[in-house]
Amino acid sequence: MSVKRIGIVMNGVTGRMGMNQHLIRSIAAIMADGGVRLKSGDVIMPDPILVGRNESKLAALAKAHGVSRWTTDIDAAIKDSKDEIFFDAATTQLRAELVKRAIEAGKHIYCEKPTADNLDTAVEMASLAKRHGIKHGVVQDKLFLPGLRKLKTVIDSGFLGRILSVRGEFGYWVFEGDWYPAQRPAWNYKLAEGGGIILDMLCHWRYVLDNVFGNVRSVSCLGATHIPERVDDDGKPYAADADDAAYATFQLDGGVVAQINSSWCTRVRRDDLVTFHVDGTLGSAVAGLHKCWTQARVNTPKPVWNPDIPQTINFFENWQEVPDNSVYPNGFRVQWEMFLRHVAGDLPEFPWNLEAGARGVQLAEAGLRSWQERRWVDLPDLSF
């Protein structure tokens, strides 16, 4: 057995997502567990260099998680040939230029989404990666959620029959910052800084819908800015001019209709922070982050509408939970391990790439256009 070092430039790891999911729960955890084993028996060992603007944060983060290298010089990090992969989890507005520079430097690319704040740039990034022959991936974490993996198993088994519709509910109340501190950074609510829930979440819904239920063909979307003023971490009020809620309907292959509400202005009274309710000819299923429940055609109750008497049926009782028959490790780590194997040549195909990222941006841009023009918008096939 041999151990192969693989250098990773990790930009944006002082932020919440980059630090918790990508550094601590993925790369540092992989390092602590001895790397990623290949089919040959050899091992890939990540060797990250943390990149950011705050020296003290980088130094503390590196020390806390066993990382020996960090820098504030992103240009030097991108140019350094001893690191093969460039990873970005910083702000959306800066991502495209950094990724393109890394591609030009010959680095393989792994990054968060949205890959860009407009479709033309997202397509340009994917085309550039194709021309340079580098390997590339985009984080599509929700595909690895235990609840959605169970739901995909239910669908693939034929239990639901022909899928008719999908209804998704996502979000929770993000505090305005005056009474309680907000759970999300202020830039999420500023258009000038790349904020907005449509750009953020429709990129997610594209890969979820495409991979679980059917390819998206058109969208009708209504956005809203329900909370026009919020308070930042310094206690200063600011104008929240980005959309904080989106109400979207999608037409999928096979005549499937999907509706997904995304909101930072809703109080949760459902099974989880995100749920997908799927109805089919032979059964239905409801999936959250971790759990999934099903109801077969033969177990479907027969309610009678009578507003004059209290409902006698407990509609939760006739659902059966899908058991935990598999182990579901952290989805971010799973995808990181797959991408590292892909870079090492151990995994020939990696479908969640910059082209998939561009399709997510395509849906977000179409959603924004639908809202602006108050109409359905079709999604043509993209060429790269």
C-alpha positions in Angstrom: 0.0 0.0 0.0 1.2 3.5 -0.9 -0.1 6.8 0.4 -0.5 9.6 -2.2 -0.6 13.2 -1.1 -3.1 15.4 -2.9 -2.9 19.2 -2.2 -6.1 21.1 -1.9 -6.4 24.9 -2.0 -9.4 25.6 0.3 -10.8 29.1 -0.1 -13.6 30.4 2.1 -13.2 28.0 5.0 -13.6 30.7 7.7 -17.3 30.9 6.7 -20.0 28.8 8.3 -20.4 26.3 5.5 -16.8 26.1 4.4 -15.6 25.6 8.0 -18.2 23.2 9.4 -19.1 21.0 6.4 -16.1 21.1 4.1 -13.1 21.5 6.5 -14.1 20.0 9.8 -16.7 17.3 8.8 -15.1 16.4 5.5 -11.4 17.0 4.8 -10.2 17.1 8.5 -12.3 14.0 9.2 -10.9 12.2 6.2 -7.3 13.0 7.3 -8.1 11.8 10.9 -9.4 8.5 9.5 -6.3 7.9 7.4 -7.3 9.2 4.0 -9.4 7.7 1.2 -8.7 4.1 0.1 -8.7 3.4 -3.6 -9.6 0.1 -5.3 -6.0 -0.7 -5.7 -5.5 -0.6 -1.9 -3.5 2.7 -2.1 -4.6 5.7 -0.1 -5.1 9.3 -1.0 -4.2 11.7 1.8 -5.6 15.3 1.6 -3.1 18.0 2.3 -5.1 21.3 2.5 -3.9 24.8 2.5 -6.5 27.2 4.1 -7.0 30.5 2.2 -8.8 33.6 3.4 -8.5 37.2 4.4 -8.2 37.0 8.2 -4.8 35.7 9.4 -5.9 35.1 13.0 -8.9 33.1 12.0 -7.0 31.0 9.5 -4.2 30.3 12.0 -6.6 29.3 14.8 -8.6 27.1 12.4 -5.5 25.4 11.1 -4.2 24.7 14.6 -7.5 23.4 15.8 -7.9 20.9 13.0 -4.4 19.6 12.3 -3.8 21.6 9.2 -0.2 22.7 8.7 -0.6 25.3 6.0 -2.6 28.5 5.6 -2.2 31.8 3.6 -3.9 35.1 2.8 -2.3 35.1 -0.6 -4.8 33.5 -2.9 -2.9 34.3 -6.1 0.2 32.4 -4.9 -2.0 29.5 -3.8 -3.6 29.2 -7.2 -0.3 29.4 -9.0 1.5 26.8 -6.7 1.8 23.6 -8.8 2.2 21.3 -5.9 -1.5 21.6 -5.1 -3.8 19.8 -7.6 -7.3 21.0 -6.5 -8.8 24.4 -6.0 -11.9 24.5 -3.8 -14.1 27.5 -3.3 -16.8 28.1 -0.7 -16.6 31.9 -0.5 -19.0 34.5 -1.9 -20.9 33.7 -5.1 -19.9 37.0 -6.8 -16.2 36.3 -6.5 -16.4 32.5 -7.3 -16.4 32.6 -11.1 -13.2 34.6 -11.6 -11.3 32.6 -9.0 -12.4 29.3 -10.5 -11.5 30.5 -14.0 -8.0 31.5 -12.8 -7.6 28.2 -11.2 -8.6 26.3 -14.3 -6.1 28.4 -16.3 -3.5 27.3 -13.8 -4.3 23.7 -14.5 -6.0 22.9 -11.2 -9.0 20.5 -10.8 -12.0 22.3 -9.5 -14.4 21.6 -6.7 -16.7 24.3 -5.6 -20.0 25.3 -3.9 -23.0 26.5 -5.7 -24.2 28.7 -7.3 -21.2 28.4 -9.5 -21.9 32.0 -10.8 -24.5 34.7 -10.5 -25.5 34.5 -14.2 -25.9 31.7 -16.7 -23.5 33.0 -19.3 -20.7 33.0 -16.8 -21.6 29.5 -15.5 -21.6 28.1 -19.0 -18.3 29.8 -19.7 -16.8 28.2 -16.6 -17.9 24.7 -17.7 -16.7 25.2 -21.2 -13.3 26.4 -20.0 -12.9 23.4 -17.8 -13.8 21.1 -20.8 -11.2 22.8 -23.0 -8.5 22.5 -20.4 -9.2 18.9 -19.7 -9.3 19.3 -16.0 -11.6 17.4 -13.6 -14.4 19.4 -11.9 -17.2 19.0 -9.4 -19.9 21.0 -7.8 -21.3 20.4 -4.3 -24.8 18.8 -4.6 -25.2 17.8 -0.9 -28.9 17.3 -0.7 -28.7 14.2 -3.0 -26.8 12.5 -0.1 -29.4 13.3 2.6 -30.6 10.1 4.3 -34.2 11.1 3.7 -33.8 11.7 0.0 -31.7 8.6 -0.5 -34.5 6.6 1.1 -37.0 8.4 -1.1 -34.9 7.6 -4.2 -34.9 3.9 -3.2 -38.7 4.0 -2.8 -39.1 5.6 -6.3 -36.7 3.2 -8.0 -38.5 0.2 -6.5 -41.7 1.1 -8.3 -43.6 1.5 -5.1 -45.1 4.8 -6.1 -46.1 3.7 -9.6 -46.2 6.7 -12.0 -45.3 9.9 -10.2 -47.9 12.5 -10.5 -46.7 15.4 -8.4 -44.1 16.6 -5.9 -44.6 19.2 -3.2 -41.6 20.6 -1.4 -41.5 22.9 1.7 -38.2 24.4 2.7 -37.1 27.0 5.2 -37.6 28.4 8.7 -37.7 31.8 10.4 -34.4 33.6 10.1 -34.4 36.2 12.9 -34.2 39.8 11.8 -31.2 40.5 14.1 -32.8 43.1 16.4 -34.4 40.7 18.9 -32.2 37.6 18.4 -29.1 37.4 16.3 -29.7 36.2 12.7 -28.8 32.7 11.8 -27.5 33.7 8.4 -25.1 36.4 7.3 -26.3 39.8 6.1 -25.1 39.4 2.5 -27.8 36.8 2.0 -30.4 39.6 2.0 -28.5 42.2 -0.1 -28.8 42.1 -3.9 -25.6 44.0 -4.4 -23.7 41.2 -2.6 -25.2 38.3 -4.4 -28.0 37.6 -2.0 -31.5 36.2 -2.6 -33.2 32.9 -2.0 -34.0 32.3 -5.6 -30.4 32.3 -6.7 -29.4 30.3 -3.6 -32.1 27.6 -3.5 -33.3 27.0 -7.1 -29.7 25.8 -7.8 -30.4 23.1 -5.2 -33.8 22.3 -6.5 -32.5 21.8 -10.0 -30.2 18.9 -9.1 -32.8 17.4 -6.6 -35.6 17.5 -9.2 -33.4 16.3 -12.1 -31.8 13.4 -10.2 -34.7 12.2 -8.1 -38.0 13.0 -9.9 -37.3 14.0 -13.6 -35.6 16.7 -15.6 -37.0 20.3 -15.2 -38.4 21.7 -18.4 -40.1 24.9 -17.3 -40.7 27.1 -14.3 -43.1 29.6 -12.9 -41.8 31.5 -9.9 -42.9 34.3 -7.7 -40.4 35.9 -5.3 -41.0 38.2 -2.4 -39.0 40.4 0.0 -41.2 40.0 3.1 -38.8 41.6 5.6 -37.4 44.8 4.1 -35.1 45.7 7.0 -32.8 43.6 9.0 -29.9 44.2 11.5 -26.3 43.0 10.9 -23.9 41.4 13.4 -22.7 44.9 14.5 -26.3 45.9 15.4 -26.6 48.2 12.4 -29.9 48.2 10.5 -29.7 47.7 6.7 -32.1 47.5 3.8 -32.8 43.9 2.9 -33.6 44.2 -0.8 -33.0 40.6 -1.9 -35.8 38.1 -2.1 -36.3 36.1 1.1 -39.1 33.8 -0.1 -39.8 32.1 -3.4 -42.9 30.2 -4.5 -42.2 28.1 -7.6 -43.9 25.5 -9.8 -41.9 23.3 -12.1 -42.9 21.1 -15.1 -40.8 17.9 -15.3 -40.4 15.1 -17.8 -43.3 12.7 -17.9 -45.9 15.3 -17.0 -44.8 15.5 -13.3 -45.7 18.8 -11.6 -43.5 20.0 -8.7 -44.2 22.8 -6.4 -41.5 24.1 -3.9 -41.9 26.9 -1.4 -38.6 28.3 -0.1 -38.7 30.8 2.7 -36.6 32.5 5.4 -39.9 33.9 6.7 -41.8 30.8 7.8 -42.3 29.1 11.1 -42.0 25.3 10.9 -44.9 23.0 11.6 -44.0 20.0 9.6 -41.8 16.9 9.9 -38.5 18.7 9.1 -36.9 21.9 7.8 -37.3 20.5 4.3 -39.9 18.0 3.3 -40.9 16.5 -0.1 -44.3 15.0 -0.5 -44.6 12.7 -3.6 -47.8 11.3 -4.9 -48.0 8.5 -7.4 -50.6 6.1 -8.8 -49.7 3.3 -6.5 -48.6 5.1 -3.4 -47.2 8.3 -1.8 -44.0 9.2 0.2 -42.9 12.0 2.4 -39.2 12.6 3.0 -37.3 14.9 5.3 -33.7 15.4 6.0 -33.3 12.0 7.7 -36.6 10.1 7.6 -39.0 8.9 4.9 -42.5 7.6 5.2 -44.7 5.8 2.7 -48.4 5.0 2.2 -49.4 2.3 -0.3 -52.6 2.5 -2.4 -54.1 -0.3 -0.3 -53.4 1.5 2.9 -54.9 4.8 1.8 -57.8 5.9 4.0 -61.1 7.1 2.6 -62.0 10.4 4.2 -65.4 12.1 3.9 -65.6 15.9 3.8 -67.9 17.0 6.6 -67.0 20.3 8.2 -69.8 19.9 10.8 -68.0 17.2 12.8 -64.3 16.9 14.0 -62.1 14.8 11.8 -62.1 11.1 12.9 -59.1 10.0 10.9 -55.5 10.4 12.2 -53.9 10.9 8.9 -50.4 10.2 10.3 -51.3 6.6 11.5 -51.5 5.0 8.0 -47.9 5.8 7.0 -45.0 3.4 7.4 -41.4 4.6 8.0 -38.7 3.4 5.7 -36.1 1.7 8.0 -32.4 2.7 8.3 -31.1 -0.3 6.4 -28.0 1.5 5.3 -25.4 3.7 7.0 -25.7 7.4 5.9 -22.4 9.3 6.6 -22.1 13.0 6.2 -23.2 13.9 2.6 -20.5 16.6 2.2 -17.8 14.1 3.1 -19.2 11.4 0.9 -19.1 13.7 -2.1 -15.6 14.9 -1.2 -14.4 11.3 -1.1 -16.0 10.6 -4.5 -14.3 13.6 -6.0 -10.9 12.8 -4.6 -11.3 9.3 -6.1 -12.3 10.8 -9.4 -9.2 13.0 -9.4 -7.0 10.0 -8.6 -8.6 8.1 -11.6 -10.4 5.6 -9.3 -13.8 6.8 -10.2 -14.2 7.4 -14.0 -17.5 9.4 -14.0 -18.4 12.3 -11.7 -21.8 13.6 -13.0 -22.1 16.5 -10.5 -19.8 18.8 -12.3 -19.6 22.4 -13.6 -22.1 21.6 -16.3 -24.6 20.4 -13.6 -23.7 23.6 -11.8 -24.6 25.7 -14.8 -28.0 24.0 -15.1 -28.7 25.1 -11.5 -27.8 28.7 -12.4 -30.0 28.3 -15.5 -33.0 27.5 -13.3 -32.3 30.3 -10.8 -32.0 32.8 -13.7 -35.2 31.5 -15.3 -37.0 31.8 -11.9 -35.9 35.4 -11.5 -37.0 36.1 -15.1 -40.4 34.4 -14.5 -40.9 36.6 -11.4 -39.9 39.8 -13.3 -42.0 39.0 -16.4 -44.8 37.2 -14.5 -44.8 34.2 -16.9 -43.7 30.6 -17.4 -40.1 30.2 -18.6 -38.8 27.2 -20.6 -35.4 25.7 -20.0 -33.6 24.7 -23.2 -30.8 22.2 -23.2 -27.4 23.8 -22.7 -24.3 23.3 -24.8 -20.8 23.5 -23.4 
